[in-house]
Amino acid sequence: MFLAFSGVAQAAGDAEAAKAKISMCVGCHGIEGYRTSYPVVYHVPKLGGQHAAYLAKALRDYKSGERNHPTMTGIAATLSDQDIEDLAAYYAGN
């Protein structure tokens, strides 16, 4: 009941289930200060602590082509809606 009045929204995903799905993420997002060189050199954003809704929207946007990054587009294309919700819940809590 407290959560209903606190403004805290819970993700529809299962953070525990995401632990079996994060192997594709940690190679870039799990390395502190990691920079990638494809397609251009940039700092890879930190996922932990981001809002679940933001993370889920970003993944859906990569999947639909609204956001464009070759690696993320390829990974997002393999994710189900439940995978997206699970990953968003996991990273929102870390």
The first five atom37 places (N, CA, C, CB, O) and aatype in JSON, in Angstrom:
{
  "aatype": [12, 13, 10, 0, 13, 15, 7, 19, 0, 5, 0, 0, 7, 3, 0, 6, 0, 0, 11, 0, 11, 9, 15, 12, 4, 19, 7, 4, 8, 7, 9, 6, 7, 18, 1, 16, 15, 18, 14, 19, 19, 18, 8, 19, 14, 11, 10, 7, 7, 5, 8, 0, 0, 18, 10, 0, 11, 0, 10, 1, 3, 18, 11, 15, 7, 6, 1, 2, 8, 14, 16, 12, 16, 7, 9, 0, 0, 16, 10, 15, 3, 5, 3, 9, 6, 3, 10, 0, 0, 18, 18, 0, 7, 2],
  "atom_mask": [
    [1, 1, 1, 1, 1],
    [1, 1, 1, 1, 1],
    [1, 1, 1, 1, 1],
    [1, 1, 1, 1, 1],
    [1, 1, 1, 1, 1],
    [1, 1, 1, 1, 1],
    [1, 1, 1, 0, 1],
    [1, 1, 1, 1, 1],
    [1, 1, 1, 1, 1],
    [1, 1, 1, 1, 1],
    [1, 1, 1, 1, 1],
    [1, 1, 1, 1, 1],
    [1, 1, 1, 0, 1],
    [1, 1, 1, 1, 1],
    [1, 1, 1, 1, 1],
    [1, 1, 1, 1, 1],
    [1, 1, 1, 1, 1],
    [1, 1, 1, 1, 1],
    [1, 1, 1, 1, 1],
    [1, 1, 1, 1, 1],
    [1, 1, 1, 1, 1],
    [1, 1, 1, 1, 1],
    [1, 1, 1, 1, 1],
    [1, 1, 1, 1, 1],
    [1, 1, 1, 1, 1],
    [1, 1, 1, 1, 1],
    [1, 1, 1, 0, 1],
    [1, 1, 1, 1, 1],
    [1, 1, 1, 1, 1],
    [1, 1, 1, 0, 1],
    [1, 1, 1, 1, 1],
    [1, 1, 1, 1, 1],
    [1, 1, 1, 0, 1],
    [1, 1, 1, 1, 1],
    [1, 1, 1, 1, 1],
    [1, 1, 1, 1, 1],
    [1, 1, 1, 1, 1],
    [1, 1, 1, 1, 1],
    [1, 1, 1, 1, 1],
    [1, 1, 1, 1, 1],
    [1, 1, 1, 1, 1],
    [1, 1, 1, 1, 1],
    [1, 1, 1, 1, 1],
    [1, 1, 1, 1, 1],
    [1, 1, 1, 1, 1],
    [1, 1, 1, 1, 1],
    [1, 1, 1, 1, 1],
    [1, 1, 1, 0, 1],
    [1, 1, 1, 0, 1],
    [1, 1, 1, 1, 1],
    [1, 1, 1, 1, 1],
    [1, 1, 1, 1, 1],
    [1, 1, 1, 1, 1],
    [1, 1, 1, 1, 1],
    [1, 1, 1, 1, 1],
    [1, 1, 1, 1, 1],
    [1, 1, 1, 1, 1],
    [1, 1, 1, 1, 1],
    [1, 1, 1, 1, 1],
    [1, 1, 1, 1, 1],
    [1, 1, 1, 1, 1],
    [1, 1, 1, 1, 1],
    [1, 1, 1, 1, 1],
    [1, 1, 1, 1, 1],
    [1, 1, 1, 0, 1],
    [1, 1, 1, 1, 1],
    [1, 1, 1, 1, 1],
    [1, 1, 1, 1, 1],
    [1, 1, 1, 1, 1],
    [1, 1, 1, 1, 1],
    [1, 1, 1, 1, 1],
    [1, 1, 1, 1, 1],
    [1, 1, 1, 1, 1],
    [1, 1, 1, 0, 1],
    [1, 1, 1, 1, 1],
    [1, 1, 1, 1, 1],
    [1, 1, 1, 1, 1],
    [1, 1, 1, 1, 1],
    [1, 1, 1, 1, 1],
    [1, 1, 1, 1, 1],
    [1, 1, 1, 1, 1],
    [1, 1, 1, 1, 1],
    [1, 1, 1, 1, 1],
    [1, 1, 1, 1, 1],
    [1, 1, 1, 1, 1],
    [1, 1, 1, 1, 1],
    [1, 1, 1, 1, 1],
    [1, 1, 1, 1, 1],
    [1, 1, 1, 1, 1],
    [1, 1, 1, 1, 1],
    [1, 1, 1, 1, 1],
    [1, 1, 1, 1, 1],
    [1, 1, 1, 0, 1],
    [1, 1, 1, 1, 1]
  ],
  "atom_positions": [
    [[0.82, -1.18, 0.0], [0.0, 0.0, 0.0], [0.86, 1.25, 0.0], [-0.93, 0.0, 1.19], [0.54, 2.23, -0.67]],
    [[1.96, 1.21, 0.75], [2.86, 2.36, 0.8], [3.35, 2.75, -0.59], [4.04, 2.07, 1.7], [3.39, 3.93, -0.92]],
    [[3.72, 1.75, -1.41], [4.22, 2.04, -2.74], [3.18, 2.72, -3.61], [4.67, 0.76, -3.4], [3.52, 3.54, -4.47]],
    [[1.93, 2.4, -3.39], [0.87, 3.01, -4.2], [0.8, 4.51, -3.96], [-0.47, 2.37, -3.89], [0.43, 5.26, -4.87]],
    [[1.13, 4.95, -2.75], [1.04, 6.37, -2.42], [2.38, 7.1, -2.45], [0.43, 6.54, -1.07], [2.42, 8.33, -2.37]],
    [[3.45, 6.37, -2.57], [4.77, 6.99, -2.5], [5.25, 7.51, -3.84], [5.76, 6.0, -1.97], [6.26, 8.23, -3.89]],
    [[4.57, 7.18, -4.92], [5.02, 7.6, -6.24], [6.07, 6.67, -6.81], [0.0, 0.0, 0.0], [6.59, 6.92, -7.9]],
    [[6.41, 5.61, -6.09], [7.39, 4.64, -6.56], [6.67, 3.63, -7.44], [8.12, 3.94, -5.38], [5.76, 2.95, -6.99]],
    [[7.09, 3.54, -8.68], [6.48, 2.58, -9.6], [7.37, 1.36, -9.7], [6.25, 3.21, -10.99], [8.59, 1.48, -9.84]],
    [[6.79, 0.21, -9.65], [7.53, -1.02, -9.79], [7.51, -1.45, -11.25], [6.96, -2.13, -8.88], [6.49, -1.33, -11.93]],
    [[8.63, -1.95, -11.72], [8.71, -2.43, -13.1], [7.9, -3.71, -13.23], [10.18, -2.67, -13.53], [7.75, -4.47, -12.26]],
    [[7.38, -3.94, -14.41], [6.61, -5.16, -14.66], [7.52, -6.36, -14.8], [5.76, -5.0, -15.91], [7.05, -7.5, -14.84]],
    [[8.83, -6.12, -14.88], [9.77, -7.2, -15.1], [10.2, -7.88, -13.82], [0.0, 0.0, 0.0], [9.89, -7.44, -12.71]],
    [[10.93, -8.96, -14.0], [11.44, -9.77, -12.91], [12.96, -9.65, -12.89], [10.99, -11.26, -13.05], [13.65, -10.23, -13.73]],
    [[13.47, -8.89, -11.93], [14.9, -8.64, -11.85], [15.68, -9.94, -11.65], [15.21, -7.67, -10.72], [16.78, -10.09, -12.16]],
    [[15.11, -10.86, -10.91], [15.79, -12.15, -10.67], [15.93, -12.93, -11.98], [15.02, -12.98, -9.63], [16.98, -13.51, -12.24]],
    [[14.88, -12.94, -12.8], [14.91, -13.64, -14.08], [15.94, -13.02, -15.02], [13.52, -13.62, -14.74], [16.51, -13.71, -15.87]],
    [[16.17, -11.72, -14.87], [17.11, -11.03, -15.75], [18.55, -11.5, -15.55], [17.04, -9.53, -15.52], [19.37, -11.39, -16.46]],
    [[18.86, -12.03, -14.39], [20.23, -12.47, -14.13], [20.7, -13.51, -15.14], [20.34, -13.04, -12.72], [21.9, -13.61, -15.4]],
    [[19.77, -14.27, -15.7], [20.13, -15.26, -16.72], [20.21, -14.64, -18.11], [19.11, -16.39, -16.72], [20.58, -15.31, -19.07]],
    [[19.88, -13.35, -18.21], [19.82, -12.68, -19.51], [20.85, -11.57, -19.69], [18.46, -12.12, -19.72], [20.97, -11.02, -20.78]],
    [[21.6, -11.24, -18.64], [22.46, -10.05, -18.72], [23.82, -10.3, -19.37], [22.68, -9.52, -17.35], [24.59, -9.36, -19.53]],
    [[24.11, -11.53, -19.74], [25.43, -11.8, -20.32], [25.69, -10.96, -21.56], [25.56, -13.27, -20.66], [26.83, -10.61, -21.84]],
    [[24.65, -10.63, -22.31], [24.82, -9.81, -23.51], [25.05, -8.35, -23.17], [23.61, -9.95, -24.41], [25.5, -7.58, -24.02]],
    [[24.76, -7.95, -21.94], [24.87, -6.54, -21.54], [26.21, -6.24, -20.86], [23.73, -6.18, -20.6], [26.81, -5.19, -21.09]],
    [[26.66, -7.16, -20.02], [27.82, -6.88, -19.17], [29.11, -6.71, -19.94], [27.98, -7.97, -18.18], [30.06, -6.1, -19.43]],
    [[29.18, -7.23, -21.15], [30.4, -7.08, -21.95], [30.74, -5.63, -22.23], [0.0, 0.0, 0.0], [31.91, -5.3, -22.41]],
    [[29.75, -4.77, -22.26], [29.99, -3.33, -22.48], [29.56, -2.52, -21.26], [29.24, -2.84, -23.73], [30.31, -1.69, -20.75]],
    [[28.33, -2.77, -20.79], [27.78, -1.95, -19.72], [28.25, -2.38, -18.35], [26.29, -2.0, -19.76], [27.98, -1.69, -17.37]],
    [[28.95, -3.49, -18.24], [29.41, -3.97, -16.95], [30.86, -3.65, -16.66], [0.0, 0.0, 0.0], [31.4, -4.09, -15.65]],
    [[31.5, -2.88, -17.52], [32.91, -2.55, -17.34], [33.02, -1.06, -17.04], [33.75, -2.92, -18.61], [32.71, -0.22, -17.89]],
    [[33.44, -0.74, -15.84], [33.57, 0.65, -15.41], [34.45, 1.44, -16.37], [34.13, 0.73, -13.99], [35.58, 1.05, -16.65]],
    [[33.93, 2.55, -16.87], [34.7, 3.43, -17.75], [34.94, 2.9, -19.14], [0.0, 0.0, 0.0], [35.78, 3.43, -19.86]],
    [[34.21, 1.86, -19.54], [34.42, 1.26, -20.86], [34.09, 2.24, -21.98], [33.56, 0.01, -21.02], [33.12, 2.99, -21.91]],
    [[34.92, 2.22, -23.0], [34.7, 3.02, -24.2], [34.71, 2.07, -25.38], [35.78, 4.15, -24.37], [35.53, 1.15, -25.45]],
    [[33.82, 2.3, -26.29], [33.76, 1.45, -27.47], [34.29, 2.22, -28.67], [32.32, 0.98, -27.72], [34.34, 3.45, -28.66]],
    [[34.68, 1.51, -29.69], [35.2, 2.18, -30.88], [34.33, 1.91, -32.1], [36.62, 1.73, -31.17], [34.72, 2.23, -33.22]],
    [[33.14, 1.32, -31.88], [32.28, 1.03, -33.01], [30.88, 1.52, -32.71], [32.27, -0.46, -33.33], [30.34, 1.13, -31.68]],
    [[30.28, 2.32, -33.5], [30.77, 2.87, -34.76], [31.69, 4.07, -34.57], [29.61, 3.25, -35.63], [32.45, 4.41, -35.47]],
    [[31.63, 4.73, -33.41], [32.57, 5.8, -33.09], [32.99, 5.61, -31.64], [31.93, 7.23, -33.33], [32.34, 4.88, -30.9]],
    [[34.07, 6.26, -31.24], [34.53, 6.15, -29.86], [33.6, 6.97, -28.96], [36.01, 6.64, -29.72], [33.39, 8.15, -29.2]],
    [[33.07, 6.34, -27.95], [32.24, 7.03, -26.97], [32.22, 6.21, -25.68], [30.8, 7.25, -27.51], [32.52, 5.02, -25.68]],
    [[31.86, 6.87, -24.61], [31.72, 6.18, -23.32], [30.4, 5.42, -23.33], [31.78, 7.17, -22.13], [29.37, 5.98, -23.69]],
    [[30.43, 4.18, -22.94], [29.21, 3.36, -22.85], [28.45, 3.81, -21.61], [29.56, 1.81, -22.79], [29.03, 3.9, -20.53]],
    [[27.16, 4.09, -21.74], [26.4, 4.59, -20.6], [26.22, 3.55, -19.5], [25.05, 5.08, -21.05], [26.14, 2.35, -19.76]],
    [[26.15, 4.05, -18.29], [25.89, 3.22, -17.13], [24.4, 2.88, -17.11], [26.32, 3.94, -15.81], [23.57, 3.77, -17.3]],
    [[24.06, 1.64, -16.89], [22.66, 1.22, -16.85], [22.11, 1.16, -15.43], [22.51, -0.13, -17.51], [20.94, 1.47, -15.19]],
    [[22.95, 0.76, -14.49], [22.49, 0.59, -13.12], [21.96, 1.87, -12.53], [0.0, 0.0, 0.0], [22.6, 2.92, -12.59]],
    [[20.76, 1.78, -11.95], [20.15, 2.93, -11.31], [19.28, 3.79, -12.21], [0.0, 0.0, 0.0], [18.62, 4.71, -11.74]],
    [[19.28, 3.49, -13.5], [18.39, 4.23, -14.41], [16.95, 3.83, -14.11], [18.75, 3.94, -15.92], [16.71, 2.77, -13.53]],
    [[16.0, 4.65, -14.49], [14.59, 4.32, -14.31], [14.21, 3.17, -15.23], [13.7, 5.57, -14.57], [14.6, 3.15, -16.4]],
    [[13.45, 2.24, -14.71], [13.03, 1.06, -15.49], [12.27, 1.47, -16.74], [12.17, 0.13, -14.64], [12.47, 0.89, -17.81]],
    [[11.4, 2.46, -16.62], [10.61, 2.89, -17.78], [11.51, 3.44, -18.88], [9.58, 3.96, -17.36], [11.27, 3.2, -20.06]],
    [[12.55, 4.18, -18.49], [13.5, 4.72, -19.47], [14.25, 3.58, -20.18], [14.5, 5.67, -18.79], [14.38, 3.58, -21.4]],
    [[14.73, 2.62, -19.39], [15.48, 1.51, -19.97], [14.61, 0.69, -20.92], [16.03, 0.61, -18.86], [15.05, 0.32, -22.01]],
    [[13.38, 0.4, -20.51], [12.47, -0.37, -21.35], [12.18, 0.38, -22.65], [11.16, -0.69, -20.61], [12.16, -0.21, -23.72]],
    [[11.94, 1.69, -22.54], [11.65, 2.48, -23.75], [12.86, 2.5, -24.68], [11.25, 3.92, -23.39], [12.72, 2.36, -25.9]],
    [[14.05, 2.66, -24.11], [15.26, 2.69, -24.94], [15.42, 1.37, -25.69], [16.5, 2.96, -24.07], [15.72, 1.37, -26.88]],
    [[15.23, 0.25, -25.01], [15.35, -1.05, -25.68], [14.29, -1.24, -26.75], [15.26, -2.17, -24.66], [14.57, -1.77, -27.83]],
    [[13.07, -0.8, -26.46], [12.01, -0.91, -27.48], [12.31, -0.02, -28.67], [10.64, -0.53, -26.87], [12.04, -0.38, -29.82]],
    [[12.88, 1.16, -28.4], [13.24, 2.07, -29.49], [14.36, 1.5, -30.35], [13.65, 3.43, -28.93], [14.35, 1.67, -31.57]],
    [[15.33, 0.83, -29.73], [16.37, 0.16, -30.52], [15.75, -0.96, -31.35], [17.49, -0.41, -29.6], [16.08, -1.14, -32.52]],
    [[14.84, -1.7, -30.75], [14.2, -2.82, -31.44], [13.37, -2.34, -32.63], [13.32, -3.6, -30.47], [13.35, -3.0, -33.67]],
    [[12.69, -1.21, -32.48], [11.83, -0.69, -33.55], [12.6, 0.12, -34.59], [10.74, 0.17, -32.96], [12.08, 0.38, -35.68]],
    [[13.82, 0.51, -34.26], [14.59, 1.34, -35.18], [14.49, 2.83, -34.9], [0.0, 0.0, 0.0], [15.12, 3.63, -35.59]],
    [[13.7, 3.22, -33.89], [13.61, 4.64, -33.53], [14.93, 5.16, -33.01], [12.51, 4.87, -32.49], [15.28, 6.32, -33.23]],
    [[15.67, 4.32, -32.31], [17.03, 4.64, -31.88], [17.95, 3.79, -32.74], [17.26, 4.38, -30.33], [17.61, 2.67, -33.11]],
    [[19.1, 4.35, -33.06], [19.98, 3.64, -33.97], [21.39, 3.53, -33.4], [20.01, 4.34, -35.31], [22.09, 4.53, -33.21]],
    [[21.79, 2.33, -33.15], [23.17, 1.98, -32.82], [23.31, 0.52, -33.24], [23.51, 2.2, -31.27], [22.56, -0.33, -32.74]],
    [[24.23, 0.21, -34.13], [24.31, -1.15, -34.69], [24.32, -2.27, -33.66], [25.53, -1.27, -35.53], [23.59, -3.25, -33.82]],
    [[25.11, -2.15, -32.63], [25.19, -3.21, -31.63], [23.89, -3.32, -30.85], [26.35, -2.96, -30.67], [23.35, -4.42, -30.68]],
    [[23.39, -2.19, -30.38], [22.16, -2.22, -29.58], [20.95, -2.63, -30.41], [21.92, -0.86, -28.96], [20.06, -3.32, -29.91]],
    [[20.9, -2.22, -31.66], [19.79, -2.62, -32.53], [19.79, -4.14, -32.7], [19.89, -1.92, -33.9], [18.74, -4.77, -32.66]],
    [[20.96, -4.71, -32.91], [21.07, -6.16, -33.07], [20.69, -6.91, -31.82], [0.0, 0.0, 0.0], [19.99, -7.93, -31.89]],
    [[21.12, -6.44, -30.68], [20.78, -7.11, -29.42], [19.3, -6.96, -29.12], [21.61, -6.54, -28.26], [18.64, -7.94, -28.78]],
    [[18.77, -5.76, -29.25], [17.36, -5.52, -28.94], [16.44, -6.34, -29.83], [17.03, -4.04, -29.08], [15.35, -6.74, -29.4]],
    [[16.85, -6.6, -31.05], [16.03, -7.38, -31.97], [15.8, -8.79, -31.45], [16.69, -7.45, -33.34], [14.81, -9.43, -31.83]],
    [[16.68, -9.29, -30.6], [16.55, -10.65, -30.08], [15.72, -10.72, -28.81], [17.91, -11.23, -29.82], [15.42, -11.81, -28.33]],
    [[15.35, -9.58, -28.25], [14.67, -9.55, -26.95], [13.15, -9.62, -27.1], [15.05, -8.29, -26.2], [12.56, -8.98, -27.96]],
    [[12.54, -10.41, -26.24], [11.08, -10.43, -26.16], [10.64, -9.26, -25.29], [10.55, -11.81, -25.58], [11.46, -8.62, -24.63]],
    [[9.35, -8.98, -25.28], [8.83, -7.93, -24.4], [9.14, -8.24, -22.95], [7.32, -7.75, -24.59], [9.48, -7.34, -22.18]],
    [[9.03, -9.52, -22.56], [9.34, -9.9, -21.18], [10.82, -9.73, -20.88], [8.92, -11.34, -20.92], [11.18, -9.29, -19.79]],
    [[11.7, -10.06, -21.83], [13.13, -9.84, -21.64], [13.4, -8.36, -21.35], [13.93, -10.3, -22.88], [14.16, -8.03, -20.44]],
    [[12.78, -7.5, -22.13], [12.98, -6.05, -21.97], [12.53, -5.61, -20.58], [12.19, -5.26, -23.06], [13.25, -4.86, -19.91]],
    [[11.38, -6.06, -20.15], [10.88, -5.69, -18.81], [11.79, -6.24, -17.72], [9.44, -6.2, -18.61], [12.06, -5.56, -16.73]],
    [[12.26, -7.48, -17.88], [13.15, -8.09, -16.89], [14.47, -7.33, -16.8], [13.41, -9.56, -17.24], [14.94, -7.03, -15.7]],
    [[15.06, -7.02, -17.95], [16.33, -6.28, -17.95], [16.15, -4.89, -17.35], [16.88, -6.17, -19.37], [17.01, -4.43, -16.59]],
    [[15.07, -4.23, -17.68], [14.8, -2.9, -17.13], [14.67, -2.96, -15.61], [13.53, -2.3, -17.76], [15.21, -2.11, -14.9]],
    [[13.95, -3.95, -15.11], [13.8, -4.11, -13.66], [15.14, -4.39, -12.99], [12.83, -5.24, -13.34], [15.44, -3.83, -11.94]],
    [[15.93, -5.24, -13.6], [17.24, -5.58, -13.04], [18.15, -4.35, -12.93], [17.92, -6.66, -13.9], [18.67, -4.05, -11.86]],
    [[18.32, -3.65, -14.04], [19.24, -2.52, -14.03], [18.71, -1.34, -13.23], [19.53, -2.09, -15.44], [19.5, -0.56, -12.68]],
    [[17.41, -1.18, -13.15], [16.84, -0.11, -12.32], [17.17, -0.32, -10.84], [15.32, -0.03, -12.51], [17.29, 0.63, -10.08]],
    [[17.31, -1.58, -10.46], [17.61, -1.89, -9.07], [19.07, -2.03, -8.74], [0.0, 0.0, 0.0], [19.41, -2.33, -7.6]],
    [[19.95, -1.82, -9.7], [21.4, -1.97, -9.45], [22.15, -0.68, -9.63], [21.99, -3.02, -10.36], [23.36, -0.64, -9.45]]
  ]
}
